[in-house]
Amino acid sequence: MIKLYLKQAWQLLRQNRLITSISIAGTALSVAAVMLVVLIYQVNYANYAPENNRYRMLYVTSMSARSADDAGKNNGQMSLRVLRECLYSLQTPQAVTGIAKAKQFINKSGERLSTSCTVLFTDQSFWRIFDFHFISGGPFTTIDMEAKLRRVVVSATMARKLFGTADTVGATFRMNHLNYKVCGVVDDVSRSAQVAYADVWIPYTVNTELMSGSRSYENTTGPFSAYLLAASSSDFASIRKELQEKVNRFNGSLAETEIDFMYSPYTQWERIIGANGFSEPKLQQWLLNTGGMLLFLLLLPALNTIGITLTQFRKRRSEIGIRKSFGAHSGILVMQVLTENLLISCIGGAIGLIFSYVLLYLCRSILFTTMPHFSFEMLLQPATFLLAFLFILILNLLSAGWPAYKAARMPIVQALNDLE
């Protein structure tokens, strides 16, 4: 029966090509608008390599250090001392890593031409939290960290810039007049993976400035952020409680300074609504600022489609009246109209999906603060398309289903005379 409905629907769509084209275009525009919004959030906040564990992570990116007499205050990030005494000693998380980023110039040994790159100073736990794909070699180890060996991991693109090939394990380059040896090469990381992104990953123990710290505020301020991996999100409350206990104990050891992680640690969900550790995330404000724009993008094309469908349907009341006079059941009439609308939704949805990816690529410099590197894993997540398409499908079904139901229940004489 469904196959017969589809054949009839296809013939009816071919007979009304102008209206059909407008309906399909409206549906495609609706799906494209929904999918574009979904894809932007997906690129920024969904799980994909190497940040496959975003929703099991806690972010500690802020810290306030103030003098005991309130004579001074510094809002920024933590020092290595704080990282070691307050974060590394936590027992509840599965892993804790510290990160400090910097821009550096590097060059191949024996050459003067330098290349600018993003350098990420970190530790061995970094490779447990983030899921990198190694083309060759492997990450630096705990032994490398403790021995302060200048063994580094580079991205495939950086390896090709420096050495002309990605197979560069054992090769050396210079940075700040020191030689560094490549121990591993990884696939390029998208800039949208803001935490894990870099061109070069280096053990922070080789950086004397990071190791020595700062004299201000009893060596509590610095360039480090921390990222905690929990076994599950249910551990977040326990981790926060344990961290606060560590902070209280650490503050007791300070003579003239007191630290506070402000609104850190925060979750990926809180990050979506604007959390950065320095201010409290406000869901209501986010909904007001972002929700209106989302609602406009989602509903405007869809409402346009509903209007087109309603206009088209008024022309078919006489047809429905004739079919009812020959004994057609109301349910059959409603099902046929819904099948026609489903066919339009499927065609428009496919076109809209393709169009959304084209828009995302062409407008990426406008839609993102940094130019991202897209991957199939990042973009092709079927669940997101199904959710967006389901929204449009429901609207389209409602736009045809309710008028069809009303017309199917309309008396035959009233339908034949096309009366309200």
N, C-alpha and C positions, 0 to 999 in steps of 0.2 A: 504493500500500500504506500509506504514512504517513497519507494522508487517511482511509483506512478505519480505521486504528488510532485516529486522533483522534476519529472519530465514535463508535467503540466506547468509547473512554475517557470521552467526554462523557456517554454514556448510563450508564456505570458510576458516574461521579461524581454524577449526578442521583439514582441509586438509593440511594446512601449519603450523603445530604446532611449528616448530623451529622458523620460522620468527615471528609467532604470539607471542611466549614467549618472544623473544628479544624485540619486539615492546612494549608489556605490561610492561616488566621490565624497558625499557627506560622511558615510561610514568610514571611508579610508582616512579622511581628515580627522575624525574623532579618534580612531585607533592610533594614528600617527601622533596626535597631541598627547594622548595618554602614554604611549610607549616612550616618547621623548622624555617626558617627566620621569617615568620609571627607569629608563636607561641612565639618566643623569644621576639619580640616587643610587642606582646599582653600581655604576662605575666608582662613585665616591665611598659607598658604605657597604657593599655586599662582600661576601667572602670570595676571594680568588687569590691564586698564587702571586706572590709569596705570603700574602696576608690571609691565609685560609682560616684563621682562628679568631677573627675580629670579635665575635660575639661571646667568646670565652676570655676576653682580655679586659684588663683594667689599665687606664692611662693615668700616669702621674707626670704631668707636664708643667706643674706650677708649684712654687714654694715662696713663702714669705718669711724673711728673716728680719727681726727687729731687735733693737737694743732693749735691755731690761728696763732702762729708765725712759724708754720711748723717745730717745734722742734721735734715732734714725731708723729707717725701714727700707728694705729692698724686696721688691716683688720681681721674681724671675724664675730661675731654675736652681737645681741643687748641685752641690759639689760632690766629688768622688767620696769624700768622707761621709756625707749623709747617705749616699747611695749604698755604701758598704755597711754602715751601722744600722740603718733603718729599713733598707729594702732587701739586701742580699740575705739578711738573717731571718726573713719571714719563712715560716714552716708550712703555711696553708697552700700557697700557690705551687703549681707544678714546676714553674720556672720564672725567674726574674732576670731581666736584662737592662743594662744601662746604655744610653745612646747619646753621643754628642756629634753634631754635624758641623762641617766647615767647608768653605770653598778653598781649593788649593790648586797650584800649578805643578804639573808633573811632566817629566820628559824621559825619553828613552836614554839609557846610559850611553854617553859619548856624543849625544846630540844636544844642540842648544835650543831648538824649537820646543816651546812648552805648550801643554794642553791644559785648559781649565777643566776642573771636574769637581763633583760633589763627593766629599770624603765623609764616611761614617765611621766614627771611632766607637767600638763596642767590645763585647766580651764573648766568651764561648757559648753562653746560654742563648745568645741571639739566634743561633742556628737551630736551636730546639723549638723556639717560639715561631719562627718564620720558615716557611716551606719553600726553599730555593731549589731550583733544578740545576745541578752542576753539569756543565758540558764536559769538563775535565777537572781532575784534581779533587780537592775537598776543602773544607773550612779550616781555619787555624784552630788549634787545640788549647786545652788548659795548660799543657806543658809550654807551648809557644807563648802564652800569656805570661806565665810565671817567669819564664826565661827572658822575657822582653825581646823576643825575636821578631824582626820586621818581616813577617810572613803575611801576605795580604791576599784578598779575593778581589777580582775585578770583573766587571760586566763584559759580555761578549763584544759590544761595540767599542768599549774602551780598549780592550785587548787588540782589536783590529786597528784602531787609531795608532796605538803605540808600536805594534809589532807586525801588522799586516795580516794576522791570522788569529783565530780564537784559541788555537792550541799553543798556549804560552806558559804552561806550568814549568817553573824553574827559571823563567826569564826574569830580568831585573829592570827596574826603572828608578829614577831619582825624584825625590821630593824633599824640599828644604835641605838640599845638599847631602842627603842621606840615601843610601841604596835600599830598595825594598824588593823582596823576592815574591813572585806570584806563586801561591800554593793552590789556587783554584780559580776557575772561570765559570760564571753563572749566566743564565739567560738574562737578557735585559729586563729591568723592572720598570713598570709604568710609573710615571710621576704621580698618578692618582693613588698609588700605594705610598702615601706620604711618610709613613713611619719607616718602612723598609727600604725606600728608594735611595739609591746612591750609584756612583760609578765605581767607587773603590771602598772596600770594607777593611778596616785596619784595627788591630788590637790597641785599645787605648793605653795599655801599659808602655807602649813605645813612645808616647808623647809626654815629654818631661813636664810641659806646662800643665797638662791635665792631671798628672800625678802629683805635682807640687801643690796645686790648689791656690786659694787666695787667702790673704791675711785678714781681709775684712770679715766681720761678723763671725769670727772664730772659725774661718775656713768652712762655712756652711753654704755659701752661694757659689754657683758655677754654671757650666753649660749643659749639665746632664738632665735627661728625662728618663723615666723608668717605665717599663711595660711588664705587666704581670699576667701570666697565663694560668687560669684556674682550670680545675678538672671539669667544672660545669658552672653555669651562672648562679647556681644555688650556693656556691662558696663565696660569692662577692661580699655578703654581709660579714662573714667570718674574717675575710681578708682585711676589710676596712677596720674591723675591731682590733685585730692583731697589729695592724700598722699604726693605729692611734696609740696603742700601748707602747710600741717601739718609740714613737715620737715623744711621748711623755717621759720615758726613761732617758732618751737622748737629751731632751731639754734639761733634765736634772743633772746631767754631766757638764752642761755649759755654764760658764761663769757670768757672762754678760749678754747672752743672746738667747732668743727663743724663736724656734721655727714652727711653721704651720703650713701644711700642704693645701690650705685654702679649700677649694672645691674639688680637689683631686683626692683619691682616684675617681674617675668617672668611666662609665661604660660606653660601648659603641652606640647603644640606643640614645644615651644622653648626648653623645657627640653629634648624632644626626640632628638634634634640635638645637645645636649651637654651643654645647659645652666646650670650654677650653681650659678649665681648671681655675681661671681667675674670677669667674662670675658664676652665679647660680643659673643652671639651665632652666628656662621658663617655658613649659609646654604651652601654656595658654597664649603667650606672646608669639611663639613660633607658629601656632595654628592661625593666629590672626594675620601675621605677616605673610606666611607661606600658603596657608589654607585657602585664602581668597584667590590667589593667583592660580593654585591648582584647580580649584573649583571652576574658575573661568575657563581654563584650558580644557577641562574635562567635559563641561556641560554645554558650552556654547555650540560647538559643532554638533553635539548629540541632539540638542534641542532643535537645531536646524533640520536634522534628519527626521526628527519626529514630526515637524511641521510639514515636510515634503510627503511623508507617509500618510499623514492624515488627509492632506489635499488629494492625494492619489486615491485613497480609499473611498472618499465620498462619491467618486465617479463609478464605483463598483456596487453601489447599493442596489441598483436595478438588476444587475447580474445575480446578486445574492437572492433578491426576491424571486426571480425566475427559477433559480435552482431549488429554492424552498417550495415553490409551487409544484415542482415535479417530485417532491418527496425527499430532498436532500436534508440530512440531519444537521442540526446546528453544530455539533462537534466536528463533523467532517468539514464544514465550511471554515470554521476557526482553524483547524489543523492545516488546511491548504494555504490559508493566508500566512500562517506562521512559518510554513515551509518555504514559501516565496521569500519571506523576510529573512529566514535563515540563510538562504542561498545568497542574498545580497550581502548579509553580514560576513559570510565566509569569503566572498570575492573582495569586498571592501577591506576586510581585516588583513588579507594577504597583501594587498596593495599598500595599506597603511603601515604594515610592519616593515616592508622594504623601504618605504619612504622615510620612516623614522630613523632607520640606520643611515640612510643617505644624509638626512638633516644633521644627525649627530656628528658625522664625519666632517661635513662641510662647515658646520658652525662650532667646531670643538674649541677654537680659539676664543669664542665669545662665551660659550657655556661653561668653560672651566678656567680657573685662575692660572693653571699651568697646562701647557700642551701635553695631553696624556698620550701614552702609547697603548693602543687598544689591542686586546688579545681575544681569541675565540672564547676562552674560558670566562673572560670578564663580561662579554656581551651576550653570548648564546646560553642563557639560562631559561629553559622552557617555562618554568613556573611563572616568571615575571610576565611573559607574553600571555599566558593563559589567564592570569588575573586581570590584565588590562583588557584583553579581548572579551572576557566574561562580563565586565562592566558595560561595554558597548553592546554586547549581545543582549543583555537584560533590558537596556534602554530601547533597543530596536524591537525586541519582542513585545515590550510593553506598548510601544508606539503603534504596533500593528495588532497586537492581541486584544487590547481593550476595545478599540473601535470594532474589530471583527466580532468580538463577543456581543457588543451592543447591537450590531447590525444583524447578527445571526438570530437574536431574540426579538427582533423587530417584526411586527405583523407584516404578512405578505403584501397586503394592499399598500401599506405605508412605505415599504421598501420599493415596490414597483413604481410608485409615484415620486420616489426620491424625496420624501418628506422627513423633516427633523422629528 
